């Protein structure tokens, strides 16, 4: 990295980790039907509000040594890990796409993916408000990118690209769910997975969505196989698919272009 970009990179990482701190609140409170803005962050056991110096992303948890300063209740290490992960994702996004409209848009996309993945991991459900925000945000992003490249006509083309990706995502996942349920004679996928796929398609477009879906299925199959081999998963034990859809989307976002080009290169002419 150019040395002149280090201050920018530091600011972006701090921004990402601060957003990650807010995502922790969203991940915990949204499934419980609680407000994400009130009350301020507090200990979930003694309800003592966190002091400002203890609420600094990553460093606050380290300062507290992973325990509530008031009652000593352990604070999960996942909180700083989410903050660190978000900061790193924001930074990688900056390195890949530079200081651009794409970077700002993808920051929102990555934040939504991380939140939805962890909510699904915790509760085996996906948040409708977050996914609806993601779909609308993805369509607006496609329009804005199109306008920046080709004016209003380019914006319309971008919007159509997002709509097609959204439709392909929801129809394909719904189809897979129906066929899988018929073959397995039980529910194959959660109802929210198709909506998450629609969100992915809106952001990625239908071609890149197909790459993301393949990577999602591959990562899910590998984890399922390892779980069965290690006896961590039972034969019919359900796994949340949302985290794997998020992983597939993330890999496609950063590496999907070269992967898609390499695949299409197998079919010259």
VOPAGU-2260 file (C-alpha; in pm, 1 decimal, decimal comma):
REM VOPAGU-2260
SITE   aa  ch    i         X         Y         Z
SITE  UNK   A    0       0,0       0,0       0,0
SITE  UNK   A    1     115,0     353,4     -78,4
SITE  UNK   A    2     237,9     509,2     245,9
SITE  UNK   A    3      18,4     812,5     183,6
SITE  UNK   A    4    -287,4     587,8     216,8
SITE  UNK   A    5    -202,1     462,9     566,0
SITE  UNK   A    6    -389,9     746,3     744,0
SITE  UNK   A    7    -693,4     677,3     524,3
SITE  UNK   A    8    -665,4     304,8     594,0
SITE  UNK   A    9    -651,0     369,8     968,6
SITE  UNK   A   10    -959,0     591,5     954,6
SITE  UNK   A   11   -1145,6     329,1     749,5
SITE  UNK   A   12   -1053,1      51,4     993,1
SITE  UNK   A   13   -1167,6     261,7    1290,1
SITE  UNK   A   14   -1491,1     343,6    1106,0
SITE  UNK   A   15   -1548,2     -24,3    1032,4
SITE  UNK   A   16   -1484,9    -130,4    1390,7
SITE  UNK   A   17   -1723,1     139,6    1515,5
SITE  UNK   A   18   -1989,3      14,2    1274,5
SITE  UNK   A   19   -1911,1    -336,8    1401,7
SITE  UNK   A   20   -1989,1    -219,2    1753,8
SITE  UNK   A   21   -2332,2    -107,8    1632,5
SITE  UNK   A   22   -2379,3    -437,0    1446,7
SITE  UNK   A   23   -2329,0    -619,7    1776,6
SITE  UNK   A   24   -2629,4    -429,9    1910,2
SITE  UNK   A   25   -2833,4    -509,2    1597,7
SITE  UNK   A   26   -2742,8    -880,0    1609,8
SITE  UNK   A   27   -2842,7    -909,3    1976,7
SITE  UNK   A   28   -3149,1    -685,1    1992,8
SITE  UNK   A   29   -3323,3    -714,6    1656,6
SITE  UNK   A   30   -3422,5   -1084,3    1689,9
SITE  UNK   A   31   -3545,4   -1010,6    2043,9
SITE  UNK   A   32   -3769,6    -730,8    1918,1
SITE  UNK   A   33   -3577,8    -464,6    2110,3
SITE  UNK   A   34   -3485,0    -113,7    2000,8
SITE  UNK   A   35   -3135,8     -85,8    1852,2
SITE  UNK   A   36   -3096,6     275,9    1967,1
SITE  UNK   A   37   -3236,8     277,4    2320,7
SITE  UNK   A   38   -3121,7     212,2    2584,2
SITE  UNK   A   39   -2746,4     264,8    2532,4
SITE  UNK   A   40   -2510,6     -34,1    2548,2
SITE  UNK   A   41   -2522,1    -201,5    2887,4
SITE  UNK   A   42   -2441,2    -523,1    3068,9
SITE  UNK   A   43   -2707,8    -782,8    2983,2
SITE  UNK   A   44   -2702,9    -915,3    3342,9
SITE  UNK   A   45   -2683,8    -615,8    3578,3
SITE  UNK   A   46   -2801,4    -362,5    3315,1
SITE  UNK   A   47   -2529,0    -113,8    3408,3
SITE  UNK   A   48   -2464,2     118,1    3111,5
SITE  UNK   A   49   -2115,4      98,1    2966,8
SITE  UNK   A   50   -1896,5     398,9    3031,2
SITE  UNK   A   51   -1775,3     586,8    2722,3
SITE  UNK   A   52   -1417,4     468,7    2774,3
SITE  UNK   A   53   -1537,3     107,5    2800,9
SITE  UNK   A   54   -1742,3     132,6    2482,4
SITE  UNK   A   55   -1445,0     193,6    2251,6
SITE  UNK   A   56   -1444,3     -83,3    1986,0
SITE  UNK   A   57   -1199,2    -368,8    2057,5
SITE  UNK   A   58    -994,7    -167,0    2307,2
SITE  UNK   A   59   -1286,6    -134,1    2550,3
SITE  UNK   A   60   -1324,0    -512,2    2576,0
SITE  UNK   A   61    -949,2    -552,5    2625,7
SITE  UNK   A   62    -947,6    -282,6    2893,8
SITE  UNK   A   63   -1228,1    -459,7    3079,0
SITE  UNK   A   64   -1047,9    -794,3    3033,2
SITE  UNK   A   65   -1366,5    -939,8    2895,4
SITE  UNK   A   66   -1576,8    -876,4    3208,1
SITE  UNK   A   67   -1839,4    -626,9    3319,6
SITE  UNK   A   68   -1672,4    -359,8    3534,7
SITE  UNK   A   69   -1971,4    -355,9    3769,9
SITE  UNK   A   70   -2076,3    -718,5    3826,2
SITE  UNK   A   71   -1786,6    -914,7    3674,4
SITE  UNK   A   72   -2005,8   -1107,1    3428,1
SITE  UNK   A   73   -1794,8   -1238,4    3137,3
SITE  UNK   A   74   -1845,7   -1050,4    2809,3
SITE  UNK   A   75   -1830,8   -1275,0    2503,9
SITE  UNK   A   76   -1518,1   -1245,2    2292,3
SITE  UNK   A   77   -1746,7   -1238,2    1989,0
SITE  UNK   A   78   -1812,1    -868,9    2048,3
SITE  UNK   A   79   -1456,3    -753,6    1973,5
SITE  UNK   A   80   -1428,7   -1019,7    1701,9
SITE  UNK   A   81   -1726,8    -870,1    1518,3
SITE  UNK   A   82   -1573,2    -524,2    1555,0
SITE  UNK   A   83   -1235,2    -648,6    1429,6
SITE  UNK   A   84   -1393,1    -840,8    1141,5
SITE  UNK   A   85   -1598,7    -542,5    1029,0
SITE  UNK   A   86   -1294,3    -315,7    1041,9
SITE  UNK   A   87   -1091,9    -563,2     835,9
SITE  UNK   A   88   -1371,0    -609,0     580,1
SITE  UNK   A   89   -1401,5    -232,7     536,6
SITE  UNK   A   90   -1025,9    -208,3     492,0
SITE  UNK   A   91   -1008,3    -491,1     236,9
SITE  UNK   A   92   -1295,2    -330,8      48,1
SITE  UNK   A   93   -1097,5      -5,9      33,5
SITE  UNK   A   94    -788,7    -188,6     -93,9
SITE  UNK   A   95    -984,3    -373,2    -364,1
SITE  UNK   A   96   -1212,4     -94,7    -488,3
SITE  UNK   A   97   -1024,4     217,9    -379,4
SITE  UNK   A   98   -1188,3     541,9    -271,5
SITE  UNK   A   99   -1502,3     501,4    -478,6
SITE  UNK   A  100   -1880,4     483,5    -474,2
SITE  UNK   A  101   -1849,6     105,7    -495,9
SITE  UNK   A  102   -1656,4      94,9    -170,0
SITE  UNK   A  103   -1917,8     293,5      21,2
SITE  UNK   A  104   -2198,5      77,6    -118,1
SITE  UNK   A  105   -2021,9    -247,3     -45,8
SITE  UNK   A  106   -1959,3    -137,3     312,6
SITE  UNK   A  107   -2336,8    -144,2     361,5
SITE  UNK   A  108   -2364,4    -479,4     182,7
SITE  UNK   A  109   -2093,0    -636,4     396,9
SITE  UNK   A  110   -2245,3    -497,5     717,9
SITE  UNK   A  111   -2582,1    -648,5     629,7
SITE  UNK   A  112   -2427,6    -983,2     537,5
SITE  UNK   A  113   -2236,2   -1006,1     865,4
SITE  UNK   A  114   -2542,6    -914,2    1071,2
SITE  UNK   A  115   -2771,3   -1159,0     890,9
SITE  UNK   A  116   -2516,5   -1440,6     907,4
SITE  UNK   A  117   -2476,0   -1412,0    1284,0
SITE  UNK   A  118   -2848,7   -1367,4    1348,2
SITE  UNK   A  119   -2915,1   -1683,8    1146,7
SITE  UNK   A  120   -2636,1   -1864,9    1331,6
SITE  UNK   A  121   -2783,5   -1765,9    1668,5
SITE  UNK   A  122   -3154,4   -1807,2    1602,0
SITE  UNK   A  123   -3194,7   -2008,0    1277,4
SITE  UNK   A  124   -3397,6   -1714,1    1147,2
SITE  UNK   A  125   -3324,0   -1418,1     920,4
SITE  UNK   A  126   -3433,3   -1059,5     984,4
SITE  UNK   A  127   -3692,6    -936,4     731,7
SITE  UNK   A  128   -3620,0    -565,3     798,8
SITE  UNK   A  129   -3248,9    -613,5     730,1
SITE  UNK   A  130   -3312,5    -812,3     412,1
SITE  UNK   A  131   -3565,8    -558,7     282,8
SITE  UNK   A  132   -3314,2    -283,2     352,2
SITE  UNK   A  133   -3058,1    -492,4     166,4
SITE  UNK   A  134   -3279,3    -539,0    -140,5
SITE  UNK   A  135   -3367,4    -169,0    -162,2
SITE  UNK   A  136   -3006,4     -72,4     -94,6
SITE  UNK   A  137   -2881,8    -308,7    -364,2
SITE  UNK   A  138   -3118,4    -169,3    -627,8
SITE  UNK   A  139   -3025,9     188,5    -534,2
SITE  UNK   A  140   -2658,9      92,5    -551,1
SITE  UNK   A  141   -2696,7     -55,8    -900,4
SITE  UNK   A  142   -2877,8     259,1   -1016,3
SITE  UNK   A  143   -2614,2     490,0    -864,4
SITE  UNK   A  144   -2325,3     294,5   -1018,1
SITE  UNK   A  145   -2501,6     298,9   -1353,7
SITE  UNK   A  146   -2558,0     674,7   -1335,4
SITE  UNK   A  147   -2193,0     735,2   -1244,7
SITE  UNK   A  148   -2083,1     541,7   -1553,0
SITE  UNK   A  149   -2347,4     630,4   -1811,9
SITE  UNK   A  150   -2589,8     890,2   -1684,3
SITE  UNK   A  151   -2961,2     817,0   -1649,4
SITE  UNK   A  152   -2959,4     547,8   -1922,9
SITE  UNK   A  153   -2676,5     375,4   -1740,5
SITE  UNK   A  154   -2871,4     402,9   -1416,2
SITE  UNK   A  155   -3173,0     235,7   -1574,4
SITE  UNK   A  156   -2952,6     -45,3   -1706,3
SITE  UNK   A  157   -2799,9     -85,8   -1360,2
SITE  UNK   A  158   -3143,2     -94,1   -1198,3
SITE  UNK   A  159   -3261,5    -359,5   -1443,9
SITE  UNK   A  160   -2946,5    -559,8   -1366,5
SITE  UNK   A  161   -3030,0    -549,1    -996,8
SITE  UNK   A  162   -3393,5    -643,6   -1052,6
SITE  UNK   A  163   -3298,0    -939,9   -1270,3
SITE  UNK   A  164   -3046,4   -1054,7   -1008,4
SITE  UNK   A  165   -3309,1   -1020,2    -735,8
SITE  UNK   A  166   -3567,0   -1221,4    -931,4
SITE  UNK   A  167   -3315,2   -1492,3   -1022,5
SITE  UNK   A  168   -3207,8   -1516,5    -659,1
SITE  UNK   A  169   -3551,7   -1556,8    -508,0
SITE  UNK   A  170   -3683,0   -1790,2    -780,4
SITE  UNK   A  171   -3375,6   -2012,1    -776,3
SITE  UNK   A  172   -3367,8   -2052,9    -398,7
SITE  UNK   A  173   -3743,2   -2107,5    -385,0
SITE  UNK   A  174   -3709,0   -2373,7    -653,7
SITE  UNK   A  175   -3424,1   -2545,9    -474,5
SITE  UNK   A  176   -3622,8   -2538,0    -150,0
SITE  UNK   A  177   -3932,6   -2692,4    -311,5
SITE  UNK   A  178   -3742,5   -2967,4    -492,0
SITE  UNK   A  179   -3525,7   -3039,4    -187,7
SITE  UNK   A  180   -3827,5   -3062,6      40,2
SITE  UNK   A  181   -3995,9   -3305,9    -198,9
SITE  UNK   A  182   -3687,9   -3528,3    -217,0
SITE  UNK   A  183   -3608,7   -3519,7     154,3
SITE  UNK   A  184   -3975,8   -3522,1     262,6
SITE  UNK   A  185   -3902,6   -3246,3     510,0
SITE  UNK   A  186   -3827,5   -2875,1     492,6
SITE  UNK   A  187   -3500,7   -2836,4     305,8
SITE  UNK   A  188   -3438,1   -2464,2     357,3
SITE  UNK   A  189   -3562,8   -2182,0     574,7
SITE  UNK   A  190   -3818,0   -1936,3     438,2
SITE  UNK   A  191   -3576,5   -1644,0     471,3
SITE  UNK   A  192   -3300,1   -1791,8     255,3
SITE  UNK   A  193   -3479,5   -1698,1     -68,8
SITE  UNK   A  194   -3514,8   -1338,0      47,3
SITE  UNK   A  195   -3145,3   -1328,5     134,3
SITE  UNK   A  196   -3070,6   -1467,2    -211,6
SITE  UNK   A  197   -3282,6   -1187,4    -360,4
SITE  UNK   A  198   -3071,3    -936,8    -168,0
SITE  UNK   A  199   -2751,6   -1098,1    -295,5
SITE  UNK   A  200   -2879,2   -1086,4    -653,9
SITE  UNK   A  201   -2973,1    -720,4    -622,8
SITE  UNK   A  202   -2618,3    -630,9    -517,5
SITE  UNK   A  203   -2418,9    -873,9    -729,7
SITE  UNK   A  204   -2624,9    -915,6   -1048,6
SITE  UNK   A  205   -2742,1   -1254,2   -1169,0
SITE  UNK   A  206   -2407,7   -1379,3   -1309,6
SITE  UNK   A  207   -2210,5   -1307,8    -995,2
SITE  UNK   A  208   -2501,9   -1434,1    -785,9
SITE  UNK   A  209   -2466,8   -1775,6    -949,9
SITE  UNK   A  210   -2098,5   -1777,8    -854,7
SITE  UNK   A  211   -2190,0   -1680,7    -497,2
SITE  UNK   A  212   -2455,5   -1952,0    -477,7
SITE  UNK   A  213   -2209,3   -2215,7    -596,9
SITE  UNK   A  214   -1951,8   -2106,3    -337,6
SITE  UNK   A  215   -2222,1   -2100,6     -68,9
SITE  UNK   A  216   -2334,0   -2454,0    -149,4
SITE  UNK   A  217   -1974,7   -2574,8    -165,3
SITE  UNK   A  218   -1878,5   -2423,2     170,6
SITE  UNK   A  219   -2199,9   -2553,7     330,0
SITE  UNK   A  220   -2140,2   -2902,8     193,3
SITE  UNK   A  221   -1781,3   -2905,5     320,8
SITE  UNK   A  222   -1881,4   -2792,3     669,6
SITE  UNK   A  223   -2167,3   -3043,4     675,4
SITE  UNK   A  224   -1936,7   -3325,2     566,5
SITE  UNK   A  225   -1675,7   -3235,7     827,0
SITE  UNK   A  226   -1949,5   -3212,6    1089,0
SITE  UNK   A  227   -2075,6   -3559,2    1004,0
SITE  UNK   A  228   -1725,2   -3709,4     999,1
SITE  UNK   A  229   -1643,2   -3556,8    1337,6
SITE  UNK   A  230   -1988,4   -3648,6    1476,4
SITE  UNK   A  231   -2055,2   -3282,3    1553,8
SITE  UNK   A  232   -2366,3   -3292,7    1335,5
SITE  UNK   A  233   -2639,9   -3552,7    1341,1
SITE  UNK   A  234   -2776,0   -3711,3    1023,6
SITE  UNK   A  235   -3082,2   -3487,4    1002,9
SITE  UNK   A  236   -2951,7   -3196,4    1207,3
SITE  UNK   A  237   -3034,0   -2863,7    1047,1
SITE  UNK   A  238   -2770,7   -2600,9     972,3
SITE  UNK   A  239   -2839,7   -2233,4     907,2
SITE  UNK   A  240   -2765,7   -2160,2     540,0
SITE  UNK   A  241   -2749,5   -1782,6     586,7
SITE  UNK   A  242   -2384,4   -1781,3     702,7
SITE  UNK   A  243   -2282,2   -1980,8     394,6
SITE  UNK   A  244   -2473,6   -1745,4     164,4
SITE  UNK   A  245   -2285,3   -1460,2     330,2
SITE  UNK   A  246   -1951,7   -1638,4     281,2
SITE  UNK   A  247   -2031,6   -1705,0     -84,3
SITE  UNK   A  248   -2125,0   -1339,7    -135,2
SITE  UNK   A  249   -1809,3   -1215,2      34,2
SITE  UNK   A  250   -1582,7   -1441,9    -171,7
SITE  UNK   A  251   -1763,2   -1340,8    -490,9
SITE  UNK   A  252   -1736,6    -973,2    -407,3
SITE  UNK   A  253   -1358,8    -988,8    -375,1
SITE  UNK   A  254   -1267,2   -1275,9    -608,3
SITE  UNK   A  255   -1574,1   -1340,1    -821,6
SITE  UNK   A  256   -1458,0   -1140,4   -1124,7
SITE  UNK   A  257   -1142,7   -1347,4   -1189,3
SITE  UNK   A  258   -1327,7   -1670,3   -1106,6
SITE  UNK   A  259   -1608,3   -1592,9   -1352,0
SITE  UNK   A  260   -1359,1   -1492,9   -1621,8
SITE  UNK   A  261   -1161,5   -1813,5   -1570,5
SITE  UNK   A  262   -1479,4   -2021,2   -1595,5
SITE  UNK   A  263   -1596,7   -1847,4   -1912,7
SITE  UNK   A  264   -1246,6   -1894,3   -2053,4
SITE  UNK   A  265   -1309,4   -2268,0   -2052,7
SITE  UNK   A  266   -1559,5   -2214,9   -2332,8
SITE  UNK   A  267   -1378,6   -2013,5   -2602,1
SITE  UNK   A  268   -1580,1   -1868,8   -2885,5
